[in-house]
Amino acid sequence: QSTQIVLDEQQKMLHQVMDTNPTLIYVRDRSGRYTLVNEAAAKFEGLSIEDIVGKTDSELNHEKSQLVRWRHGDLDVMDHVRELILPEERMTDTHGREHYMHTIKRPLLNMNGEADQILGVSIDISARKRAEERALQAIAELSKAYDETILGWARALDIRDHETEAHATRVPKMTLKLASAMGVDPGEYLKLQRGAPLVGLGILGSPDKIL
C-alpha cells in the first residue's frame, strides 16, 4: 500500500511538471491517436486535454498535407527506433493559425522492447522566425537605399564632368572583369561594384578650371 501511495504521488508530480511546462508535450501511438498531451499543447490548439486525448489529428481538423508529414515522421521514428529533429517546422493549428515549431520526436518502448508510441516535444519559435524575417527585410531595404545613394553620386559625377560621361557605369564593369581575370573571390565583387563608381568622387569638389 505504501508503494502504491509513492507511485501515485510520483505520477501526480509528473503531471504537474508536464502541465506547468510551457513546451508542447504529446504522445501518439501507431494509429496516430494521442495518448497524452500536456496543458500547453492543448492550449496551443485552443482545446482541452480531454478534447485531444483519444483522437487523431484528422479528427482535430488539421491540414491533410500536414497529417501526411506527421504520420510519416512518427512511423519513421517507431520503425527505425531513432530520434527525429525538425529545427524549423511550419504548421497550422486547428484554427488555421500559422506557426513555426522546433520539434523533437523520440520512440517510446513498451514492455516487449517494441516502439509503439512516439514522444513529441515542440517549442513555438514563430516570434523569433518573424523577427528574423523583419530583420532580413530591413537589411534588404537598407542595401537598396545604399545602392541607390551610390548610383545618385555616380550620376552626379557624370553631370559634373561631361568629358567622362558614363564613366561611372563603365568603370564598375571593367573593374569586375579585371577582378575575375585576377582570380578575386566572387564574394568580394559586391564591394568592388559599389566602390568602383566612386573612383572619381573628388571631381564633385573640384573647380571647373581645374577640370
RODRENKE-23078 format. One record per residue (C-alpha): residue in one letter; y negated, x negated, z; residue number from 1. Coordinates in Angstrom, 2 decimals, padded with zeros to 5 digits. Each point is the difference from the previous one (the first is absolute). Layout:
N
<rest: A y: Y x: X z: Z nr: NUM>
...
***
This chain:
211
<rest: Q y: 000.00 x: 000.00 z: 000.00 nr: 1>
<rest: S y: -002.43 x: -002.83 z: 000.85 nr: 2>
<rest: T y: 000.81 x: -001.63 z: -003.35 nr: 3>
<rest: Q y: -000.84 x: 003.25 z: -001.80 nr: 4>
<rest: I y: -003.30 x: 000.21 z: 001.87 nr: 5>
<rest: V y: -000.88 x: -003.53 z: -001.09 nr: 6>
<rest: L y: 000.92 x: 000.82 z: -003.61 nr: 7>
<rest: D y: -002.10 x: 003.16 z: 000.11 nr: 8>
<rest: E y: -002.96 x: -001.94 z: 001.38 nr: 9>
<rest: Q y: 000.36 x: -002.68 z: -002.70 nr: 10>
<rest: Q y: 000.18 x: 002.64 z: -002.72 nr: 11>
<rest: K y: -003.07 x: 001.73 z: 001.42 nr: 12>
<rest: M y: -001.90 x: -003.31 z: 000.07 nr: 13>
<rest: L y: 001.09 x: -000.78 z: -003.59 nr: 14>
<rest: H y: -001.39 x: 003.34 z: -001.20 nr: 15>
<rest: Q y: -003.26 x: -000.66 z: 001.84 nr: 16>
<rest: V y: -000.32 x: -003.42 z: -001.65 nr: 17>
<rest: M y: 000.66 x: 001.52 z: -003.43 nr: 18>
<rest: D y: -002.36 x: 002.92 z: 000.41 nr: 19>
<rest: T y: -002.88 x: -002.11 z: 001.31 nr: 20>
<rest: N y: 000.42 x: -002.53 z: -002.82 nr: 21>
<rest: P y: -002.62 x: 000.46 z: -002.78 nr: 22>
<rest: T y: 002.46 x: -001.46 z: -002.53 nr: 23>
<rest: L y: 002.02 x: 002.53 z: -002.02 nr: 24>
<rest: I y: 003.66 x: -000.19 z: 001.07 nr: 25>
<rest: Y y: 002.80 x: 002.03 z: -001.57 nr: 26>
<rest: V y: 003.75 x: 000.01 z: -000.64 nr: 27>
<rest: R y: 001.69 x: 001.52 z: -003.08 nr: 28>
<rest: D y: 003.73 x: 000.38 z: -000.68 nr: 29>
<rest: R y: 001.94 x: -000.35 z: -003.27 nr: 30>
<rest: S y: -000.80 x: 003.54 z: -001.03 nr: 31>
<rest: G y: -003.71 x: -000.73 z: 000.40 nr: 32>
<rest: R y: -000.40 x: 002.14 z: 003.12 nr: 33>
<rest: Y y: -002.27 x: -001.08 z: 002.82 nr: 34>
<rest: T y: 001.94 x: -000.49 z: 003.20 nr: 35>
<rest: L y: -002.96 x: -001.36 z: 001.96 nr: 36>
<rest: V y: -003.78 x: -000.25 z: -000.36 nr: 37>
<rest: N y: -002.67 x: -000.97 z: 002.48 nr: 38>
<rest: E y: -003.21 x: 001.86 z: 000.74 nr: 39>
<rest: A y: -002.08 x: -002.25 z: -002.27 nr: 40>
<rest: A y: 002.25 x: 000.69 z: -003.01 nr: 41>
<rest: A y: -000.14 x: 003.75 z: 000.61 nr: 42>
<rest: K y: -003.77 x: -000.05 z: 000.47 nr: 43>
<rest: F y: -000.38 x: -002.03 z: -003.21 nr: 44>
<rest: E y: 001.71 x: 002.81 z: -001.91 nr: 45>
<rest: G y: -001.99 x: 002.67 z: 001.85 nr: 46>
<rest: L y: 003.24 x: 001.43 z: 001.39 nr: 47>
<rest: S y: 001.87 x: 000.08 z: 003.30 nr: 48>
<rest: I y: 003.08 x: -002.09 z: 000.77 nr: 49>
<rest: E y: 002.07 x: 003.20 z: -000.04 nr: 50>
<rest: D y: -001.32 x: 000.81 z: -003.50 nr: 51>
<rest: I y: 001.37 x: -003.30 z: -001.34 nr: 52>
<rest: V y: 003.25 x: -000.85 z: 001.80 nr: 53>
<rest: G y: 003.01 x: 001.38 z: -001.88 nr: 54>
<rest: K y: -001.89 x: 000.33 z: -003.27 nr: 55>
<rest: T y: -000.17 x: -002.14 z: -003.13 nr: 56>
<rest: D y: -003.19 x: -001.12 z: -001.73 nr: 57>
<rest: S y: 000.63 x: 002.46 z: -002.82 nr: 58>
<rest: E y: -000.12 x: 002.80 z: 002.59 nr: 59>
<rest: L y: -003.29 x: -001.45 z: 001.26 nr: 60>
<rest: N y: -001.58 x: 000.30 z: -003.48 nr: 61>
<rest: H y: -000.45 x: -003.68 z: -000.82 nr: 62>
<rest: E y: -000.51 x: -001.12 z: -003.62 nr: 63>
<rest: K y: 003.20 x: -000.32 z: -002.05 nr: 64>
<rest: S y: -000.75 x: -003.53 z: -001.23 nr: 65>
<rest: Q y: -000.63 x: -001.00 z: 003.60 nr: 66>
<rest: L y: 003.27 x: 001.60 z: 001.11 nr: 67>
<rest: V y: 001.97 x: -001.96 z: -002.60 nr: 68>
<rest: R y: -001.63 x: -003.27 z: 001.08 nr: 69>
<rest: W y: 000.68 x: 000.63 z: 003.69 nr: 70>
<rest: R y: 003.57 x: 001.11 z: -000.63 nr: 71>
<rest: H y: 000.74 x: -003.08 z: -002.11 nr: 72>
<rest: G y: -001.49 x: -002.25 z: 002.69 nr: 73>
<rest: D y: 001.94 x: 001.68 z: 002.82 nr: 74>
<rest: L y: 003.34 x: -000.28 z: -001.79 nr: 75>
<rest: D y: -000.68 x: -003.62 z: -000.96 nr: 76>
<rest: V y: -000.61 x: -000.86 z: 003.67 nr: 77>
<rest: M y: 003.16 x: 001.79 z: 001.17 nr: 78>
<rest: D y: 002.32 x: -001.07 z: -002.84 nr: 79>
<rest: H y: -000.95 x: -003.68 z: 000.21 nr: 80>
<rest: V y: -000.77 x: -000.03 z: 003.75 nr: 81>
<rest: R y: -003.29 x: -001.80 z: -000.50 nr: 82>
<rest: E y: -003.67 x: 000.31 z: 000.83 nr: 83>
<rest: L y: -002.53 x: 001.41 z: -002.45 nr: 84>
<rest: I y: -003.67 x: -000.95 z: 000.34 nr: 85>
<rest: L y: -002.69 x: 001.84 z: -001.95 nr: 86>
<rest: P y: -003.34 x: -001.80 z: 000.60 nr: 87>
<rest: E y: -001.99 x: 002.72 z: -001.77 nr: 88>
<rest: E y: 001.56 x: 003.39 z: -000.70 nr: 89>
<rest: R y: -002.08 x: 002.75 z: -001.58 nr: 90>
<rest: M y: 000.95 x: 003.51 z: 001.15 nr: 91>
<rest: T y: -001.28 x: 003.51 z: 000.56 nr: 92>
<rest: D y: 000.68 x: 002.10 z: 003.10 nr: 93>
<rest: T y: 001.11 x: 003.64 z: 000.08 nr: 94>
<rest: H y: -003.63 x: 001.10 z: -000.45 nr: 95>
<rest: G y: -000.51 x: -002.10 z: -003.15 nr: 96>
<rest: R y: -002.16 x: -002.63 z: 001.69 nr: 97>
<rest: E y: 000.41 x: -003.53 z: -001.37 nr: 98>
<rest: H y: 000.83 x: -002.91 z: 002.30 nr: 99>
<rest: Y y: 000.95 x: -003.66 z: -000.24 nr: 100>
<rest: M y: 002.78 x: -001.07 z: 002.37 nr: 101>
<rest: H y: 001.57 x: -003.26 z: 001.13 nr: 102>
<rest: T y: 003.67 x: 000.91 z: 000.52 nr: 103>
<rest: I y: 003.12 x: -001.71 z: 001.33 nr: 104>
<rest: K y: 003.45 x: 001.60 z: -000.24 nr: 105>
<rest: R y: 003.09 x: -001.28 z: 001.81 nr: 106>
<rest: P y: 003.61 x: 001.28 z: 000.11 nr: 107>
<rest: L y: 001.40 x: 001.63 z: 003.15 nr: 108>
<rest: L y: 003.71 x: -000.56 z: 000.64 nr: 109>
<rest: N y: 002.35 x: 002.61 z: 001.50 nr: 110>
<rest: M y: 002.94 x: -000.64 z: 002.37 nr: 111>
<rest: N y: 002.15 x: -001.11 z: -002.96 nr: 112>
<rest: G y: -002.56 x: -002.58 z: -001.11 nr: 113>
<rest: E y: -001.01 x: 002.08 z: -003.04 nr: 114>
<rest: A y: -003.63 x: 000.51 z: -001.00 nr: 115>
<rest: D y: -000.47 x: 003.75 z: -000.16 nr: 116>
<rest: Q y: -003.68 x: 000.26 z: 000.90 nr: 117>
<rest: I y: -003.24 x: -001.92 z: -000.57 nr: 118>
<rest: L y: -002.79 x: -000.71 z: 002.44 nr: 119>
<rest: G y: -003.40 x: 000.13 z: -001.64 nr: 120>
<rest: V y: -003.21 x: -001.37 z: 001.49 nr: 121>
<rest: S y: -003.26 x: 000.58 z: -001.88 nr: 122>
<rest: I y: -003.62 x: -000.97 z: 000.63 nr: 123>
<rest: D y: -002.81 x: 001.84 z: -001.78 nr: 124>
<rest: I y: -002.14 x: -002.67 z: -001.71 nr: 125>
<rest: S y: -002.12 x: 002.46 z: -002.01 nr: 126>
<rest: A y: -003.28 x: -000.96 z: 001.70 nr: 127>
<rest: R y: 000.62 x: -003.71 z: -000.66 nr: 128>
<rest: K y: 001.02 x: 000.67 z: -003.60 nr: 129>
<rest: R y: -003.13 x: 002.04 z: -000.71 nr: 130>
<rest: A y: -002.17 x: -002.66 z: 001.65 nr: 131>
<rest: E y: 001.59 x: -002.61 z: -002.29 nr: 132>
<rest: E y: -000.66 x: 002.19 z: -003.05 nr: 133>
<rest: R y: -003.66 x: 000.42 z: 001.03 nr: 134>
<rest: A y: -000.32 x: -003.75 z: 000.53 nr: 135>
<rest: L y: 001.46 x: -000.73 z: -003.46 nr: 136>
<rest: Q y: -002.36 x: 002.54 z: -001.58 nr: 137>
<rest: A y: -002.97 x: -001.60 z: 001.78 nr: 138>
<rest: I y: 001.07 x: -003.47 z: -001.21 nr: 139>
<rest: A y: 000.32 x: 001.30 z: -003.59 nr: 140>
<rest: E y: -003.46 x: 001.59 z: 000.17 nr: 141>
<rest: L y: -001.51 x: -003.17 z: 001.48 nr: 142>
<rest: S y: 001.63 x: -002.12 z: -002.71 nr: 143>
<rest: K y: -001.36 x: 002.33 z: -002.68 nr: 144>
<rest: A y: -003.51 x: -000.19 z: 001.47 nr: 145>
<rest: Y y: 000.28 x: -003.80 z: 000.16 nr: 146>
<rest: D y: 001.04 x: -000.23 z: -003.66 nr: 147>
<rest: E y: -002.78 x: 002.37 z: -001.06 nr: 148>
<rest: T y: -002.55 x: -002.15 z: 001.88 nr: 149>
<rest: I y: 001.21 x: -003.13 z: -001.80 nr: 150>
<rest: L y: -000.12 x: 001.86 z: -003.32 nr: 151>
<rest: G y: -003.57 x: 001.08 z: 000.74 nr: 152>
<rest: W y: -001.03 x: -003.61 z: 000.66 nr: 153>
<rest: A y: 001.75 x: -001.13 z: -003.17 nr: 154>
<rest: R y: -001.91 x: 002.58 z: -002.04 nr: 155>
<rest: A y: -003.24 x: -001.12 z: 001.63 nr: 156>
<rest: L y: 000.76 x: -003.56 z: -001.13 nr: 157>
<rest: D y: 000.46 x: 001.15 z: -003.60 nr: 158>
<rest: I y: -003.29 x: 001.89 z: 000.14 nr: 159>
<rest: R y: -001.82 x: -002.96 z: 001.58 nr: 160>
<rest: D y: 001.16 x: -002.52 z: -002.61 nr: 161>
<rest: H y: 000.33 x: 001.43 z: -003.51 nr: 162>
<rest: E y: 001.06 x: -003.40 z: -001.33 nr: 163>
<rest: T y: 003.33 x: 000.31 z: 001.84 nr: 164>
<rest: E y: 000.61 x: 003.70 z: -000.61 nr: 165>
<rest: A y: 003.54 x: 001.13 z: 000.97 nr: 166>
<rest: H y: 000.44 x: -003.38 z: 001.71 nr: 167>
<rest: A y: 001.07 x: 001.80 z: 003.20 nr: 168>
<rest: T y: 002.88 x: 001.72 z: -001.80 nr: 169>
<rest: R y: 001.13 x: -002.99 z: -002.06 nr: 170>
<rest: V y: 000.18 x: -002.46 z: 002.89 nr: 171>
<rest: P y: 002.58 x: 001.97 z: 002.08 nr: 172>
<rest: K y: 002.30 x: 000.29 z: -003.02 nr: 173>
<rest: M y: -000.26 x: -003.71 z: -000.73 nr: 174>
<rest: T y: 000.49 x: -000.83 z: 003.69 nr: 175>
<rest: L y: 003.24 x: 001.99 z: 000.23 nr: 176>
<rest: K y: 001.33 x: -001.60 z: -003.20 nr: 177>
<rest: L y: -000.77 x: -003.44 z: 001.40 nr: 178>
<rest: A y: 001.57 x: 000.89 z: 003.35 nr: 179>
<rest: S y: 003.18 x: 001.15 z: -001.76 nr: 180>
<rest: A y: 000.16 x: -003.23 z: -002.02 nr: 181>
<rest: M y: -000.43 x: -002.02 z: 003.20 nr: 182>
<rest: G y: 002.78 x: 001.88 z: 001.77 nr: 183>
<rest: V y: -002.23 x: 001.55 z: 002.66 nr: 184>
<rest: D y: 001.80 x: 002.48 z: 002.26 nr: 185>
<rest: P y: -000.58 x: 003.54 z: -001.45 nr: 186>
<rest: G y: -000.74 x: 001.12 z: 003.55 nr: 187>
<rest: E y: -003.29 x: -001.91 z: -000.32 nr: 188>
<rest: Y y: -001.06 x: 001.73 z: -003.22 nr: 189>
<rest: L y: -001.96 x: 002.77 z: 001.74 nr: 190>
<rest: K y: -002.21 x: -002.56 z: 001.78 nr: 191>
<rest: L y: -000.66 x: -001.77 z: -003.30 nr: 192>
<rest: Q y: -000.66 x: 003.26 z: -001.81 nr: 193>
<rest: R y: -002.58 x: 000.96 z: 002.62 nr: 194>
<rest: G y: -001.63 x: -003.39 z: 000.32 nr: 195>
<rest: A y: -000.24 x: -000.94 z: -003.68 nr: 196>
<rest: P y: -002.68 x: 002.58 z: -000.99 nr: 197>
<rest: L y: -002.29 x: -001.43 z: 002.68 nr: 198>
<rest: V y: 000.06 x: -003.56 z: -001.34 nr: 199>
<rest: G y: -003.57 x: 000.40 z: -001.24 nr: 200>
<rest: L y: -001.36 x: 001.94 z: 002.98 nr: 201>
<rest: G y: -002.80 x: -002.55 z: 000.45 nr: 202>
<rest: I y: -001.57 x: 001.27 z: -003.23 nr: 203>
<rest: L y: -001.26 x: 003.07 z: 001.85 nr: 204>
<rest: G y: -002.34 x: -002.17 z: 002.06 nr: 205>
<rest: S y: -001.08 x: -002.35 z: -002.80 nr: 206>
<rest: P y: -003.45 x: 000.30 z: -001.64 nr: 207>
<rest: D y: -000.07 x: 000.95 z: -003.69 nr: 208>
<rest: K y: -001.56 x: -003.31 z: -001.12 nr: 209>
<rest: I y: 002.88 x: -001.93 z: 001.58 nr: 210>
<rest: L y: 002.55 x: 002.20 z: -001.77 nr: 211>
***
